[in-house]
Amino acid sequence: MTISIGDTAPDITLEATSDTTVNLAKLGKQAFVVYFYPKDSTPGCTTESQDFRDLYGDFQKAGVEVFGASRDKMRSHENFKAKHDFPFELISDPDEALCKAFDVIKEKNMYGKKVMGIERSTFLFGADGKLAQEWRKVKVKEHAQAVLEAAQAL
């Protein structure tokens, strides 16, 4: 199953940073972005998360919440969030339930070996709870700005 434009977020509750749980399907009338990234504290993932952090105030002004998600465990997420002062929550998905619902687990080539991992992807949901826009195979440079512009246009 692949989520498509116009679909609602899957009804899955997962642990998140700040001793919270997140269920994207139960955010009510809150527009939101969820960006999936491969691994905490790696160069591309750190840059992407910092870009969302730096634009977070603008997302808030647009009425859009931001969530990061990866397969990392809570301890790693808490350290990553604290080190870089992220104002948004990071969702821990070690069993890949959310990743699979968004179809972001893909075969990747790492140093000549084929492995299954998260394909960097971002999803923007409107206040109606429906998927408004998606970005797959994301390149980090200027991505957060493009997502912000789409969020502001909702």
BELFEN-V444186 format. One record per run of one state. SS is the DSSP state (alpha for helix, beta for strand, coil for the rest). FROM is the first residue (numbers start at 1). LEN is the number of residues. Records with the same first field share a line. If there is no record, write none. Layout:
SS->FROM-LEN  FROM-LEN
This chain:
coil->1-7  9-4  17-3  27-4  37-6  55-1  62-2  71-3  85-4  93-4  102-3  111-2  119-2  126-4  136-7  153-2
beta->8-1  13-4  20-4  31-6  64-7  89-4  105-6  113-6  121-5  130-6
alpha->24-3  43-12  56-6  74-11  97-5  143-10
